[in-house]
Amino acid sequence: MEDEIICNCNEVYKSTIVNAIKEKGLKTVEEVGDETEAGTVCGQCQEDIQDILDELN
């Protein structure tokens, strides 16, 4: 699967988010933000982060 930037503000890639979710057992967009900084600036990617969470959990 090709890696893509999910959070443009902080340049957070999908692989970073996926790894954080798997390693830390994250369940919410907020937890992903705390761990990776994704979704913490403008919030536009929070829906994408939720989609990744739904895929993995």
Secondary structure, DSSP 8 states (H G I E B T S, - for coil): ----EEETTTTEEHHHHHHHHHHHT--SHHHHHHHH-TTSSS-TTHHHHHHHHHHH-
